[in-house]
Amino acid sequence: MTPHTSPDSTTWFEDNRKNWDDRAAVHRASGYGIPELIEDSEAIPSTLAPDVDRLGDLRGAAVIHLQCHLGTDTVGLSRLGASRVVGVDLSGASIAHAREIAEACAADIEYVEANVYDARSAVEGSFDLVYTSIGVLCWLPDIDAWARVVASLVSPGGRFFIRDDHPMFMAVGEDVSDGLRIDQPYFQLVSPLTWEDEDSYIEAAAEAPKIVHTRNHQWNHSLGEIVTALVSAGLVIDVLEEVPYSAWAPWPELMVEDEGRGYRLRDRPERLPLQFVIEAHRPE
Ligand SMILES: C[S@@+](CC[C@H](N)C(=O)[O-])C[C@H]1O[C@@H](n2cnc3c(N)ncnc32)[C@H](O)[C@@H]1O
């Protein structure tokens, strides 16, 4: 499947773009850690902070952040010393906010409005680090095509890093009144799960605009599909870690927050991985 040439996928991406344009306005109006990032020139977003040690010294590195949304983590990557930082996102509204936020943070970042599947042609050069994180793969219909784009952006000897929601976490349904149940696909399907969401994953400020374009389309990808796609695209996997913490709490009644680590299941968190991390490199 080539997702951006099928008639269905044009509609899927268009619906998702409109939904993310609306969410961008809600997130911007609701804080999203942005005032703190602007006020403190050394602040690193809480979503990036757990990975600062793994990412290591980025001084002088060329870094691309795929699906960068408002660019909060992109600013963080810039603050880790990267010399060229590029952020890519499908949502024009996200990119517009990201540009304003980068300017307010005095961060020199190139932002590109593009579908991640078109990132190779939309961006020049290759990168020492290709970075993407938290809430990204569920918007993509074809994990193999995505992995080929990722690999094409990594310089020989360069690295790829992803932290995202674990596909087992994504397979559990929204209704947990009867406990955790596997209710949604674990494996990638051609057809998406289509949702109508009036809310996003953060609490909206009272003055925030409403989400008008509620329809959005999502896919799950098994851990095996993700790993195999990256290996088939030519990357060597160095780390695959499964994590019992999440950046968000879809089931507040079942979850607690641990300072600095995110949300975990209150009862026996060892039952379910909530995130995974993959570190990979492209051989010289
Ligand atoms: C959950 S957000 C990522 C959030 C980010 N980790 C953060 O901390 O703000 C997902 C982002 O993926 C973008 N997106 C969705 N589908 C995309 C696609 N096909 N190509 C590029 N970006 C896409 C959305 O516009 C949105 O900004």
The ligand as an ORCA input file, in Angstrom:
! r2SCAN-3c Opt
* xyz 0 1
  C       0.220     13.602     19.503
  S       0.963     14.797     18.443
  C       2.639     14.621     18.803
  C       2.820     15.325     20.068
  C       4.215     15.629     20.435
  N       4.881     14.429     20.900
  C       4.178     16.664     21.520
  O       4.744     16.418     22.592
  O       3.582     17.718     21.338
  C       0.846     14.056     16.844
  C       1.272     14.998     15.727
  O       1.349     14.196     14.524
  C       0.945     15.011     13.443
  N       0.589     14.141     12.322
  C      -0.461     13.297     12.225
  N      -0.416     12.636     11.053
  C       0.691     13.069     10.393
  C       1.265     12.774      9.140
  N       0.714     11.880      8.305
  N       2.406     13.422      8.783
  C       2.973     14.345      9.614
  N       2.463     14.673     10.812
  C       1.329     14.040     11.218
  C      -0.204     15.831     14.000
  O      -0.458     16.983     13.221
  C       0.296     16.122     15.421
  O       0.936     17.367     15.449
*
